[in-house]
């Protein structure tokens, strides 16, 4: 008589050392939801222990003027490529997991969210550095332009700031 | 043909969003600008401020070569974020 033994199949756990590394870039009129965006960065992402986010809002003051709203214009096609390029540079400098950049366009009253940058990494140092880097270079390079609507009824295009441009040199110094 | 687009404050000053130019006798961005100002002499003032240039979505300077089918964008310093 033959007896058949069926041995239990060995269970193999596949562990990867790689973070998921998904990139989300969105230029949109609609508002974003911080909790949802953080949730998406964390979803199934158990490799990474750090999530760092930045959210920029429309404030009611600038250079002595009282602001009621900002209006954002961009260069469709070029802006997305630039954001992708900035993110690629960040990934080459630091080990990073998932990255999200959202920038709103159109008419945004005071208090509205404008821009979101979220980054995951195994440890917080990389995530903090990359989040700041991406925001700094978004401000220096990305083809967006802001028009301020003031309480007095004026609509003025914002001038680029030297302090923002100086950040590029700061980052070079850190290399 | 060369496609030219303007953005933001520059677009408003010129009251023009886009135009096309023949690429005949045009080798680089500087020549594009000369041609534009020839056709619109009252645009000189707007172009005397800081104007950034992109060709086919890449930032360039005035010496950059230009060919038929290119999209050239002129715009003020950026203020996003």
gemmi code that builds the backbone of each chain (N, CA, C; Angstrom):
import gemmi

chains = {
    "A": [
        ("UNK", (0.834, -1.191, 0.000), (0.000, 0.000, 0.000), (0.864, 1.233, 0.000)),
        ("UNK", (0.481, 2.074, -0.859), (1.244, 3.319, -0.872), (0.574, 4.296, 0.074)),
        ("UNK", (1.359, 4.976, 0.751), (0.743, 6.065, 1.530), (1.268, 7.387, 0.982)),
        ("UNK", (0.376, 8.285, 0.916), (0.760, 9.597, 0.372), (0.953, 10.576, 1.508)),
        ("UNK", (2.095, 11.107, 1.517), (2.324, 12.156, 2.512), (2.189, 13.501, 1.817)),
        ("UNK", (1.405, 14.333, 2.364), (1.430, 15.685, 1.776), (2.089, 16.594, 2.795)),
        ("UNK", (3.213, 17.052, 2.394), (3.976, 17.920, 3.295), (3.428, 19.340, 3.202)),
        ("UNK", (3.404, 20.020, 4.304), (2.966, 21.430, 4.213), (3.961, 22.208, 3.359)),
        ("UNK", (3.435, 23.038, 2.492), (4.314, 23.856, 1.666), (5.038, 24.839, 2.568)),
        ("UNK", (6.321, 25.035, 2.299), (7.023, 26.038, 3.114), (6.405, 27.421, 2.878)),
        ("UNK", (6.240, 28.178, 3.936), (5.699, 29.534, 3.801), (6.868, 30.493, 3.632)),
        ("UNK", (6.833, 31.227, 2.558), (7.942, 32.156, 2.298), (7.411, 33.585, 2.429)),
        ("UNK", (7.995, 34.326, 3.310), (7.620, 35.748, 3.420), (8.593, 36.553, 2.576)),
        ("UNK", (8.079, 37.337, 1.656), (8.969, 38.169, 0.846), (9.042, 39.547, 1.467)),
        ("UNK", (10.190, 39.874, 1.946), (10.380, 41.204, 2.526), (11.196, 42.036, 1.543)),
        ("UNK", (10.723, 43.215, 1.241), (11.533, 44.072, 0.379), (12.128, 45.192, 1.214)),
        ("UNK", (13.236, 45.667, 0.762), (13.832, 46.825, 1.422), (13.439, 48.112, 0.716)),
        ("UNK", (12.587, 47.962, -0.294), (12.276, 49.148, -1.078), (10.954, 49.747, -0.634)),
        ("UNK", (10.954, 51.063, -0.462), (9.698, 51.765, -0.236), (8.911, 51.745, -1.544)),
        ("UNK", (7.614, 51.998, -1.420), (6.781, 51.939, -2.618), (7.185, 52.950, -3.675)),
        ("UNK", (7.560, 54.149, -3.237), (8.015, 55.173, -4.161), (6.977, 55.578, -5.196)),
        ("UNK", (5.762, 55.868, -4.748), (4.815, 56.407, -5.717), (4.844, 57.928, -5.619)),
        ("UNK", (4.675, 58.576, -6.771), (4.716, 60.031, -6.851), (3.360, 60.529, -7.342)),
        ("UNK", (2.798, 61.495, -6.620), (1.541, 62.096, -7.076), (1.766, 63.592, -7.255)),
        ("UNK", (1.504, 64.077, -8.459), (1.597, 65.514, -8.744), (0.233, 65.945, -9.244)),
        ("UNK", (-0.342, 66.953, -8.615), (-1.639, 67.418, -9.091), (-1.703, 68.932, -9.067)),
        ("UNK", (-2.107, 69.510, -10.174), (-2.382, 70.946, -10.248), (-3.883, 71.039, -10.456)),
        ("UNK", (-4.589, 71.659, -9.532), (-6.042, 71.545, -9.529), (-6.689, 72.777, -8.926)),
        ("UNK", (-7.923, 73.006, -9.306), (-8.676, 74.107, -8.698), (-9.265, 73.668, -7.356)),
        ("UNK", (-9.708, 72.402, -7.299), (-10.417, 71.917, -6.105), (-9.481, 71.875, -4.901)),
        ("UNK", (-10.093, 71.999, -3.754), (-9.364, 71.907, -2.506), (-8.890, 70.477, -2.283)),
        ("UNK", (-7.853, 70.323, -1.459), (-7.395, 68.992, -1.079), (-7.720, 68.782, 0.399)),
        ("UNK", (-7.749, 67.506, 0.779), (-8.060, 67.138, 2.153), (-6.796, 66.566, 2.794)),
        ("UNK", (-6.281, 67.248, 3.789), (-5.004, 66.853, 4.401), (-5.023, 65.409, 4.893)),
        ("UNK", (-6.085, 65.041, 5.597), (-6.160, 63.694, 6.173), (-6.139, 62.637, 5.074)),
        ("UNK", (-6.849, 62.919, 3.987), (-6.877, 61.955, 2.874), (-5.506, 61.826, 2.236)),
        ("UNK", (-4.835, 62.960, 2.072), (-3.517, 62.921, 1.416), (-2.498, 62.179, 2.285)),
        ("UNK", (-2.550, 62.421, 3.592), (-1.643, 61.699, 4.494), (-1.985, 60.213, 4.479)),
        ("UNK", (-3.276, 59.920, 4.478), (-3.706, 58.529, 4.413), (-3.159, 57.826, 3.179)),
        ("UNK", (-3.198, 58.521, 2.052), (-2.698, 57.943, 0.807), (-1.188, 57.724, 0.875)),
        ("UNK", (-0.470, 58.640, 1.508), (0.989, 58.488, 1.655), (1.334, 57.296, 2.537)),
        ("UNK", (0.469, 57.018, 3.510), (0.746, 55.941, 4.470), (0.209, 54.597, 4.027)),
        ("UNK", (-0.732, 54.611, 3.079), (-1.442, 53.389, 2.719), (-0.498, 52.275, 2.287)),
        ("UNK", (-0.592, 51.120, 2.952), (0.235, 49.950, 2.641), (1.724, 50.244, 2.674)),
        ("UNK", (2.086, 51.322, 3.285), (3.487, 51.733, 3.294), (4.080, 51.459, 4.665)),
        ("UNK", (4.419, 50.205, 4.927), (4.931, 49.841, 6.255), (6.449, 49.851, 6.323)),
        ("UNK", (7.093, 50.133, 5.187), (8.549, 50.264, 5.179), (8.945, 51.575, 5.869)),
        ("UNK", (8.149, 52.623, 5.596), (8.529, 53.956, 6.054), (7.967, 54.277, 7.427)),
        ("UNK", (8.800, 54.905, 8.245), (8.375, 55.265, 9.588), (8.117, 56.747, 9.737)),
        ("UNK", (8.422, 57.528, 8.698), (8.278, 58.977, 8.821), (7.399, 59.525, 7.715)),
        ("UNK", (6.477, 60.428, 8.108), (5.651, 61.153, 7.142), (5.780, 62.627, 7.489)),
        ("UNK", (6.273, 63.420, 6.542), (6.397, 64.858, 6.792), (5.557, 65.585, 5.754)),
        ("UNK", (4.765, 66.559, 6.210), (3.918, 67.293, 5.273), (4.037, 68.800, 5.486)),
        ("UNK", (3.764, 69.536, 4.429), (3.675, 70.983, 4.490), (2.399, 71.394, 3.773)),
        ("UNK", (1.679, 72.376, 4.346), (0.521, 72.920, 3.658), (0.609, 74.437, 3.707)),
        ("UNK", (0.470, 75.086, 2.543), (0.546, 76.540, 2.478), (-0.847, 77.119, 2.312)),
        ("UNK", (-1.106, 78.201, 3.034), (-2.444, 78.803, 3.036), (-2.408, 80.251, 2.549)),
        ("UNK", (-3.528, 80.743, 2.107), (-3.635, 82.158, 1.726), (-3.770, 82.976, 3.008)),
        ("UNK", (-2.812, 83.863, 3.236), (-2.903, 84.694, 4.437), (-3.460, 86.069, 4.063)),
        ("UNK", (-3.859, 86.822, 5.108), (-4.596, 88.059, 4.837), (-3.697, 89.286, 4.759)),
        ("UNK", (-2.351, 89.060, 4.743), (-1.475, 90.224, 4.793), (-0.238, 89.978, 3.951)),
        ("UNK", (0.221, 91.048, 3.283), (1.484, 90.958, 2.569), (2.020, 92.353, 2.317)),
        ("UNK", (3.214, 92.614, 2.794), (3.896, 93.889, 2.543), (2.996, 95.087, 2.866)),
        ("UNK", (2.314, 95.013, 3.987), (1.502, 96.137, 4.427), (0.107, 96.194, 3.825)),
        ("UNK", (-0.170, 95.339, 2.838), (-1.504, 95.349, 2.231), (-2.394, 94.309, 2.896)),
        ("UNK", (-3.704, 94.631, 2.976), (-4.653, 93.625, 3.474), (-5.201, 92.872, 2.244)),
        ("UNK", (-5.039, 91.587, 2.289), (-5.370, 90.740, 1.139), (-6.726, 90.059, 1.360)),
        ("UNK", (-7.513, 89.984, 0.290), (-8.772, 89.245, 0.401), (-8.691, 87.905, -0.323)),
        ("UNK", (-7.833, 87.841, -1.325), (-7.710, 86.590, -2.084), (-6.450, 86.599, -2.928)),
        ("UNK", (-6.022, 85.383, -3.328), (-4.954, 85.228, -4.312), (-5.554, 84.577, -5.555)),
        ("UNK", (-4.978, 84.929, -6.684), (-5.372, 84.266, -7.915), (-4.123, 83.636, -8.500)),
        ("UNK", (-4.197, 82.334, -8.795), (-3.015, 81.594, -9.258), (-3.152, 81.221, -10.730)),
        ("UNK", (-2.125, 81.580, -11.503), (-2.051, 81.175, -12.907), (-0.871, 80.223, -13.051)),
        ("UNK", (-0.906, 79.333, -14.064), (0.251, 78.468, -14.276), (0.443, 78.198, -15.758)),
        ("UNK", (1.484, 77.486, -16.103), (1.797, 77.150, -17.496), (1.520, 75.664, -17.662)),
        ("UNK", (0.318, 75.310, -18.139), (-0.036, 73.894, -18.258), (0.967, 73.157, -19.131)),
        ("UNK", (1.427, 72.022, -18.673), (2.409, 71.236, -19.428), (3.798, 71.445, -18.863)),
        ("UNK", (4.193, 72.689, -18.691), (5.545, 72.943, -18.177), (5.591, 72.764, -16.669)),
        ("UNK", (4.581, 73.256, -15.988), (4.593, 73.210, -14.524), (4.703, 71.785, -14.001)),
        ("UNK", (3.933, 70.881, -14.594), (3.962, 69.481, -14.156), (5.353, 68.888, -14.339)),
        ("UNK", (5.965, 69.192, -15.481), (7.309, 68.662, -15.762), (8.316, 69.185, -14.739)),
        ("UNK", (8.178, 70.459, -14.394), (9.107, 71.038, -13.435), (8.956, 70.389, -12.068)),
        ("UNK", (7.721, 70.170, -11.639), (7.497, 69.543, -10.333), (8.074, 68.132, -10.348)),
        ("UNK", (7.882, 67.427, -11.442), (8.431, 66.082, -11.566), (9.951, 66.122, -11.476)),
        ("UNK", (10.549, 67.122, -12.111), (12.014, 67.262, -12.089), (12.520, 67.550, -10.680)),
        ("UNK", (11.831, 68.413, -9.967), (12.236, 68.745, -8.593), (12.151, 67.504, -7.716)),
        ("UNK", (11.082, 66.746, -7.872), (10.896, 65.520, -7.092), (11.988, 64.509, -7.423)),
        ("UNK", (12.314, 64.370, -8.705), (13.377, 63.439, -9.110), (14.703, 63.832, -8.475)),
        ("UNK", (14.974, 65.125, -8.427), (16.206, 65.592, -7.780), (16.195, 65.274, -6.283)),
        ("UNK", (15.057, 65.472, -5.653), (14.966, 65.164, -4.222), (15.234, 63.675, -3.990)),
        ("UNK", (14.671, 62.830, -4.843), (14.852, 61.382, -4.683), (16.306, 60.963, -4.896)),
        ("UNK", (17.030, 61.734, -5.711), (18.432, 61.366, -5.936), (19.300, 61.809, -4.750)),
        ("UNK", (18.797, 62.765, -3.964), (19.573, 63.250, -2.818), (19.296, 62.454, -1.544)),
        ("UNK", (18.064, 61.982, -1.392), (17.687, 61.289, -0.161), (16.892, 60.028, -0.462)),
        ("UNK", (17.022, 59.038, 0.409), (16.177, 57.853, 0.298), (14.770, 58.278, 0.691)),
        ("UNK", (13.821, 58.130, -0.224), (12.457, 58.572, 0.041), (11.461, 57.509, -0.378)),
        ("UNK", (10.273, 57.553, 0.199), (9.219, 56.616, -0.175), (8.233, 57.280, -1.108)),
        ("UNK", (7.024, 57.557, -0.589), (5.987, 58.190, -1.399), (6.083, 59.703, -1.314)),
        ("UNK", (5.747, 60.359, -2.431), (5.805, 61.824, -2.472), (4.545, 62.355, -3.136)),
        ("UNK", (3.957, 63.376, -2.533), (2.785, 64.031, -3.118), (3.014, 65.537, -3.165)),
        ("UNK", (2.750, 66.127, -4.315), (2.757, 67.589, -4.435), (1.438, 67.996, -5.076)),
        ("UNK", (0.705, 68.860, -4.389), (-0.551, 69.392, -4.934), (-0.462, 70.910, -4.909)),
        ("UNK", (-0.794, 71.544, -6.019), (-0.814, 73.007, -6.060), (-2.133, 73.442, -6.683)),
        ("UNK", (-2.839, 74.312, -5.987), (-4.120, 74.773, -6.514), (-3.920, 75.980, -7.405)),
        ("UNK", (-4.874, 76.179, -8.292), (-4.874, 77.340, -9.195), (-6.257, 77.992, -9.126)),
        ("UNK", (-6.339, 79.185, -9.717), (-7.625, 79.878, -9.726), (-7.732, 80.864, -8.570)),
        ("UNK", (-8.949, 81.261, -8.277), (-9.232, 82.293, -7.279), (-9.355, 81.668, -5.892)),
        ("UNK", (-8.481, 82.057, -4.960), (-8.437, 81.447, -3.629), (-8.549, 82.515, -2.549)),
        ("UNK", (-9.687, 82.602, -1.871), (-9.837, 83.586, -0.797), (-8.956, 83.274, 0.413)),
        ("UNK", (-8.784, 84.262, 1.271), (-7.987, 84.110, 2.490), (-8.434, 82.888, 3.274)),
        ("UNK", (-7.442, 82.145, 3.783), (-7.746, 80.955, 4.572), (-7.729, 79.686, 3.738)),
        ("UNK", (-7.830, 79.810, 2.440), (-7.830, 78.629, 1.578), (-6.443, 77.993, 1.524)),
        ("UNK", (-6.418, 76.696, 1.303), (-5.174, 75.959, 1.115), (-4.673, 76.205, -0.302)),
        ("UNK", (-3.363, 76.380, -0.448), (-2.791, 76.625, -1.783), (-1.972, 75.435, -2.253)),
        ("UNK", (-1.048, 74.979, -1.388), (-0.055, 74.008, -1.826), (0.225, 72.984, -0.735)),
        ("UNK", (0.377, 71.724, -1.150), (0.677, 70.628, -0.226), (1.885, 69.850, -0.730)),
        ("UNK", (2.820, 69.591, 0.188), (3.924, 68.684, -0.115), (3.963, 67.635, 0.986)),
        ("UNK", (3.938, 66.371, 0.603), (4.018, 65.286, 1.583), (5.074, 64.289, 1.156)),
        ("UNK", (5.877, 63.848, 2.114), (6.983, 62.927, 1.812), (7.057, 61.848, 2.880)),
        ("UNK", (7.291, 60.612, 2.465), (7.568, 59.573, 3.452), (9.014, 59.107, 3.289)),
        ("UNK", (9.547, 58.576, 4.397), (10.895, 58.032, 4.369), (11.010, 57.071, 5.539)),
        ("UNK", (12.067, 56.259, 5.548), (12.230, 55.330, 6.660), (12.381, 56.104, 7.966)),
        ("UNK", (13.227, 57.130, 7.919), (13.478, 57.929, 9.125), (13.244, 59.399, 8.844)),
        ("UNK", (13.006, 60.180, 9.882), (12.491, 61.549, 9.697), (13.465, 62.509, 9.038)),
        ("UNK", (14.779, 62.308, 9.191), (15.742, 63.294, 8.684), (15.546, 63.522, 7.183)),
        ("UNK", (15.463, 62.436, 6.435), (15.294, 62.556, 4.982), (13.962, 63.206, 4.621)),
        ("UNK", (12.929, 62.818, 5.330), (11.593, 63.331, 5.000), (11.512, 64.840, 5.245)),
        ("UNK", (12.061, 65.306, 6.377), (12.080, 66.745, 6.664), (12.865, 67.490, 5.588)),
        ("UNK", (14.059, 66.993, 5.284), (14.925, 67.679, 4.314), (14.266, 67.726, 2.942)),
        ("UNK", (13.708, 66.606, 2.501), (13.123, 66.540, 1.161), (11.893, 67.430, 1.048)),
        ("UNK", (11.081, 67.461, 2.096), (9.875, 68.292, 2.071), (10.257, 69.755, 1.908)),
        ("UNK", (11.266, 70.187, 2.679), (11.705, 71.581, 2.587), (12.321, 71.873, 1.212)),
        ("UNK", (13.141, 70.943, 0.740), (13.783, 71.100, -0.565), (12.744, 71.259, -1.675)),
        ("UNK", (11.760, 70.381, -1.674), (10.733, 70.426, -2.720), (9.966, 71.748, -2.670)),
        ("UNK", (9.602, 72.197, -1.471), (8.892, 73.484, -1.342), (9.775, 74.641, -1.805)),
        ("UNK", (11.035, 74.647, -1.375), (11.944, 75.737, -1.750), (12.084, 75.839, -3.259)),
        ("UNK", (12.291, 74.712, -3.921), (12.499, 74.757, -5.366), (11.204, 74.929, -6.141)),
        ("UNK", (10.093, 74.502, -5.568), (8.800, 74.809, -6.189), (8.654, 76.325, -6.274)),
        ("UNK", (9.011, 77.006, -5.194), (8.866, 78.459, -5.163), (9.845, 79.151, -6.113)),
        ("UNK", (11.019, 78.584, -6.276), (12.034, 79.226, -7.124), (11.779, 78.949, -8.604)),
        ("UNK", (11.321, 77.749, -8.913), (11.318, 77.303, -10.306), (9.946, 77.129, -10.959)),
        ("UNK", (8.953, 76.685, -10.203), (7.710, 76.239, -10.849), (6.923, 77.404, -11.448)),
        ("UNK", (6.450, 77.213, -12.673), (5.780, 78.292, -13.405), (4.353, 78.512, -12.917)),
        ("UNK", (4.267, 79.152, -11.768), (3.017, 79.673, -11.216), (3.209, 81.167, -11.008)),
        ("UNK", (2.111, 81.918, -11.101), (2.173, 83.337, -10.785), (0.975, 83.709, -9.946)),
        ("UNK", (1.229, 84.536, -8.903), (0.176, 84.929, -7.976), (-0.222, 86.369, -8.207)),
        ("UNK", (-1.533, 86.587, -8.195), (-2.058, 87.946, -8.234), (-2.777, 88.154, -6.910)),
        ("UNK", (-2.491, 89.267, -6.253), (-3.136, 89.556, -4.974), (-4.338, 90.455, -5.175)),
        ("UNK", (-5.445, 90.099, -4.540), (-6.599, 90.992, -4.505), (-6.610, 91.641, -3.133)),
        ("UNK", (-6.597, 92.971, -3.114), (-6.500, 93.660, -1.827), (-7.872, 94.164, -1.380)),
        ("UNK", (-7.910, 94.521, -0.088), (-9.159, 95.026, 0.495), (-9.595, 96.310, -0.203)),
        ("UNK", (-8.620, 97.034, -0.720), (-8.924, 98.293, -1.417), (-9.446, 98.059, -2.822)),
        ("UNK", (-9.519, 96.799, -3.231), (-10.033, 96.514, -4.564), (-8.979, 96.470, -5.653)),
        ("UNK", (-7.687, 96.521, -5.256), (-6.632, 96.430, -6.267), (-6.331, 94.964, -6.567)),
        ("UNK", (-5.830, 94.731, -7.765), (-5.380, 93.376, -8.129), (-3.959, 93.521, -8.655)),
        ("UNK", (-2.988, 93.043, -7.872), (-1.573, 93.269, -8.192), (-0.811, 91.963, -8.308)),
        ("UNK", (-0.063, 91.831, -9.370), (0.804, 90.657, -9.512), (1.931, 90.749, -8.493)),
        ("UNK", (2.184, 89.651, -7.834), (3.244, 89.587, -6.841), (4.597, 89.596, -7.540)),
        ("UNK", (5.588, 90.241, -6.897), (6.958, 90.177, -7.412), (7.679, 89.007, -6.767)),
        ("UNK", (8.541, 88.379, -7.545), (9.364, 87.293, -6.990), (10.267, 87.869, -5.920)),
        ("UNK", (10.514, 87.064, -4.860), (11.325, 87.558, -3.746), (12.756, 87.055, -3.816)),
        ("UNK", (13.681, 87.935, -3.511), (15.092, 87.537, -3.480), (15.313, 86.467, -2.413)),
        ("UNK", (14.583, 86.574, -1.301), (14.783, 85.611, -0.199), (14.434, 84.194, -0.648)),
        ("UNK", (13.455, 84.066, -1.539), (13.127, 82.742, -2.061), (14.247, 82.241, -2.971)),
        ("UNK", (14.742, 83.139, -3.833), (15.810, 82.737, -4.767), (17.075, 82.358, -4.013)),
        ("UNK", (17.308, 83.011, -2.882), (18.519, 82.717, -2.103), (18.544, 81.288, -1.593)),
        ("UNK", (17.364, 80.693, -1.472), (17.294, 79.318, -0.962), (18.079, 78.370, -1.869)),
        ("UNK", (18.117, 78.672, -3.157), (18.849, 77.803, -4.091), (20.320, 77.744, -3.693)),
        ("UNK", (20.858, 78.906, -3.353), (22.266, 78.954, -2.933), (22.461, 78.232, -1.604)),
        ("UNK", (21.494, 78.396, -0.701), (21.567, 77.693, 0.588), (21.676, 76.192, 0.376)),
        ("UNK", (20.848, 75.658, -0.510), (20.855, 74.214, -0.747), (22.164, 73.781, -1.396)),
        ("UNK", (22.717, 74.634, -2.270), (24.003, 74.289, -2.897), (25.069, 74.153, -1.834)),
        ("UNK", (24.994, 75.036, -0.855), (25.973, 75.003, 0.233), (25.914, 73.729, 1.039)),
        ("UNK", (24.749, 73.074, 1.015), (24.592, 71.863, 1.820), (25.042, 70.619, 1.081)),
        ("UNK", (25.432, 70.792, -0.177), (25.800, 69.581, -0.956), (27.214, 69.130, -0.716)),
    ],
    "B": [
        ("UNK", (6.279, 77.342, -38.474), (5.735, 78.391, -37.597), (6.248, 78.201, -36.172)),
        ("UNK", (6.447, 79.334, -35.511), (6.851, 79.312, -34.099), (5.662, 79.792, -33.285)),
        ("UNK", (5.315, 79.047, -32.236), (4.207, 79.437, -31.366), (4.746, 80.171, -30.150)),
        ("UNK", (4.169, 81.333, -29.896), (4.645, 82.129, -28.772), (3.497, 82.318, -27.795)),
        ("UNK", (3.792, 82.106, -26.521), (2.773, 82.284, -25.489), (3.303, 83.200, -24.387)),
        ("UNK", (2.380, 83.941, -23.809), (2.720, 84.873, -22.729), (1.908, 84.531, -21.492)),
        ("UNK", (2.462, 84.825, -20.326), (1.750, 84.516, -19.090), (1.747, 85.696, -18.132)),
        ("UNK", (0.763, 85.663, -17.246), (0.709, 86.519, -16.059), (0.791, 88.009, -16.421)),
        ("UNK", (1.583, 88.757, -15.639), (1.618, 90.214, -15.798), (2.028, 90.625, -17.207)),
        ("UNK", (2.921, 89.856, -17.810), (3.363, 90.170, -19.170), (2.205, 90.038, -20.157)),
        ("UNK", (1.452, 88.957, -20.044), (0.280, 88.732, -20.887), (-0.693, 89.907, -20.766)),
        ("UNK", (-0.863, 90.382, -19.544), (-1.790, 91.500, -19.315), (-1.269, 92.792, -19.917)),
        ("UNK", (0.041, 93.037, -19.729), (0.627, 94.282, -20.268), (0.528, 94.313, -21.784)),
        ("UNK", (0.770, 93.182, -22.415), (0.739, 93.102, -23.871), (-0.687, 92.984, -24.386)),
        ("UNK", (-1.595, 92.597, -23.475), (-2.971, 92.269, -23.862), (-2.974, 91.209, -24.954)),
        ("UNK", (-2.087, 90.231, -24.774), (-1.942, 89.181, -25.779), (-1.557, 87.878, -25.090)),
        ("UNK", (-2.290, 86.799, -25.414), (-2.044, 85.504, -24.793), (-1.064, 84.676, -25.625)),
        ("UNK", (-1.203, 84.805, -26.956), (-0.398, 83.959, -27.841), (-0.329, 84.562, -29.227)),
        ("UNK", (0.744, 84.226, -29.950), (0.806, 84.577, -31.364), (1.737, 83.607, -32.078)),
        ("UNK", (1.701, 83.642, -33.411), (2.609, 82.778, -34.161), (3.486, 83.635, -35.064)),
        ("UNK", (4.689, 83.123, -35.290), (5.656, 83.795, -36.172), (6.157, 82.796, -37.189)),
        ("UNK", (6.496, 83.311, -38.356), (7.190, 82.446, -39.299), (8.607, 82.218, -38.784)),
        ("UNK", (9.105, 80.997, -38.981), (10.459, 80.688, -38.501), (11.536, 81.090, -39.517)),
        ("UNK", (11.083, 81.637, -40.650), (12.044, 82.042, -41.690), (12.959, 83.134, -41.150)),
        ("UNK", (14.255, 82.967, -41.342), (15.256, 83.941, -40.892), (15.322, 84.107, -39.380)),
        ("UNK", (14.797, 83.145, -38.653), (14.907, 83.218, -37.189), (15.696, 82.022, -36.694)),
        ("UNK", (16.822, 82.318, -36.037), (17.720, 81.248, -35.568), (17.611, 81.010, -34.066)),
        ("UNK", (17.361, 82.109, -33.340), (17.375, 81.969, -31.882), (16.318, 82.847, -31.224)),
        ("UNK", (16.214, 82.736, -29.914), (15.183, 83.454, -29.164), (15.342, 84.968, -29.306)),
        ("UNK", (16.593, 85.424, -29.288), (16.835, 86.876, -29.408), (16.199, 87.423, -30.678)),
        ("UNK", (16.330, 86.672, -31.768), (15.749, 87.104, -33.044), (14.229, 87.050, -32.998)),
        ("UNK", (13.688, 86.102, -32.256), (12.238, 86.050, -32.055), (11.771, 87.334, -31.379)),
        ("UNK", (12.495, 87.721, -30.346), (12.130, 88.925, -29.599), (12.229, 90.166, -30.487)),
        ("UNK", (13.265, 90.222, -31.284), (13.429, 91.369, -32.198), (12.255, 91.454, -33.156)),
        ("UNK", (11.866, 90.293, -33.677), (10.756, 90.234, -34.629), (9.453, 90.689, -33.961)),
        ("UNK", (9.229, 90.204, -32.752), (8.007, 90.573, -32.021), (7.953, 92.082, -31.811)),
        ("UNK", (9.089, 92.671, -31.414), (9.119, 94.105, -31.118), (9.027, 94.947, -32.387)),
        ("UNK", (9.483, 94.358, -33.486), (9.325, 95.022, -34.787), (7.843, 95.162, -35.100)),
        ("UNK", (7.118, 94.071, -34.849), (5.682, 94.055, -35.153), (4.867, 94.807, -34.115)),
        ("UNK", (5.385, 94.899, -32.906), (4.662, 95.571, -31.814), (5.609, 96.496, -31.059)),
        ("UNK", (5.964, 97.623, -31.619), (6.946, 98.516, -30.992), (6.519, 99.009, -29.596)),
        ("UNK", (5.209, 99.079, -29.366), (4.750, 99.541, -28.054), (4.920, 98.472, -26.965)),
        ("UNK", (5.426, 97.308, -27.334), (5.681, 96.260, -26.351), (7.077, 96.378, -25.737)),
        ("UNK", (7.854, 97.330, -26.230), (9.241, 97.494, -25.795), (9.336, 97.639, -24.277)),
        ("UNK", (8.443, 98.473, -23.730), (8.472, 98.748, -22.295), (8.266, 97.469, -21.480)),
        ("UNK", (7.282, 96.680, -21.894), (6.983, 95.434, -21.166), (8.175, 94.491, -21.193)),
        ("UNK", (8.879, 94.454, -22.313), (10.013, 93.548, -22.452), (11.291, 94.083, -21.821)),
        ("UNK", (11.236, 95.331, -21.357), (12.429, 95.876, -20.702), (12.495, 95.434, -19.244)),
        ("UNK", (11.400, 94.907, -18.708), (11.439, 94.336, -17.358), (12.032, 92.939, -17.456)),
        ("UNK", (12.229, 92.297, -16.319), (12.784, 90.934, -16.327), (11.782, 89.983, -16.966)),
        ("UNK", (12.200, 89.364, -18.066), (11.346, 88.402, -18.758), (12.082, 87.077, -18.842)),
        ("UNK", (11.444, 86.033, -18.331), (12.030, 84.697, -18.408), (11.532, 84.010, -19.677)),
        ("UNK", (12.336, 83.048, -20.139), (12.037, 82.409, -21.427), (12.064, 80.891, -21.287)),
        ("UNK", (11.099, 80.227, -21.907), (11.142, 78.765, -21.995), (10.892, 78.365, -23.434)),
        ("UNK", (11.651, 77.387, -23.897), (11.406, 76.808, -25.220), (11.007, 75.352, -25.010)),
        ("UNK", (9.834, 75.007, -25.494), (9.313, 73.642, -25.327), (9.413, 73.163, -23.874)),
        ("UNK", (9.011, 74.046, -22.980), (8.906, 73.738, -21.548), (10.240, 73.645, -20.824)),
        ("UNK", (11.323, 74.104, -21.459), (12.607, 74.137, -20.767), (13.090, 75.576, -20.655)),
        ("UNK", (13.562, 75.961, -19.478), (14.071, 77.325, -19.279), (15.341, 77.522, -20.097)),
        ("UNK", (15.416, 78.646, -20.810), (16.573, 78.925, -21.664), (16.919, 80.409, -21.573)),
        ("UNK", (18.019, 80.794, -22.227), (18.301, 82.226, -22.368), (18.146, 82.637, -23.834)),
        ("UNK", (18.376, 83.930, -24.081), (18.090, 84.503, -25.404), (18.879, 83.871, -26.538)),
        ("UNK", (20.011, 83.261, -26.201), (20.854, 82.720, -27.261), (20.367, 81.362, -27.746)),
        ("UNK", (19.374, 80.807, -27.080), (18.934, 79.445, -27.396), (18.374, 79.352, -28.824)),
        ("UNK", (18.765, 78.329, -29.561), (18.259, 78.174, -30.931), (16.766, 77.863, -30.955)),
        ("UNK", (16.171, 78.209, -32.087), (14.728, 78.056, -32.248), (14.443, 77.440, -33.624)),
        ("UNK", (13.496, 76.496, -33.661), (13.113, 75.938, -34.973), (11.603, 75.927, -35.125)),
        ("UNK", (11.168, 75.699, -36.340), (9.743, 75.638, -36.628), (9.097, 74.559, -35.775)),
        ("UNK", (7.925, 74.869, -35.230), (7.247, 73.908, -34.367), (7.514, 74.123, -32.894)),
        ("UNK", (8.505, 74.962, -32.577), (8.824, 75.231, -31.170), (7.745, 76.079, -30.528)),
        ("UNK", (7.573, 75.885, -29.215), (6.720, 76.774, -28.432), (7.636, 77.593, -27.523)),
        ("UNK", (7.545, 78.898, -27.671), (8.382, 79.783, -26.847), (7.459, 80.530, -25.888)),
        ("UNK", (7.787, 80.469, -24.622), (6.973, 81.144, -23.624), (7.781, 82.268, -22.998)),
        ("UNK", (7.138, 83.414, -22.830), (7.751, 84.551, -22.137), (6.913, 84.835, -20.898)),
        ("UNK", (7.577, 85.036, -19.757), (6.817, 85.276, -18.538), (7.677, 85.967, -17.487)),
        ("UNK", (7.013, 86.558, -16.503), (7.745, 87.228, -15.420), (8.325, 86.189, -14.467)),
        ("UNK", (9.223, 86.615, -13.578), (9.723, 85.699, -12.542), (8.569, 85.034, -11.810)),
        ("UNK", (8.740, 83.759, -11.469), (7.638, 82.961, -10.937), (7.383, 83.244, -9.459)),
        ("UNK", (6.141, 83.035, -9.060), (5.756, 83.338, -7.677), (4.784, 82.295, -7.122)),
        ("UNK", (5.063, 81.039, -7.369), (4.185, 79.983, -6.880), (4.493, 79.567, -5.456)),
        ("UNK", (3.767, 78.600, -4.962), (4.047, 78.001, -3.662), (3.357, 78.683, -2.504)),
    ],
}
model = gemmi.Model(1)
for chain_id, residues in chains.items():
    chain = gemmi.Chain(chain_id)
    for i, (resn, *xyz) in enumerate(residues, 1):
        res = gemmi.Residue()
        res.name, res.seqid = resn, gemmi.SeqId(i, " ")
        for name, pos in zip(("N", "CA", "C"), xyz):
            atom = gemmi.Atom()
            atom.name, atom.element = name, gemmi.Element(name[0])
            atom.pos, atom.b_iso = gemmi.Position(*pos), 0.0
            res.add_atom(atom)
        chain.add_residue(res)
    model.add_chain(chain)
structure = gemmi.Structure()
structure.add_model(model)
structure.setup_entities()
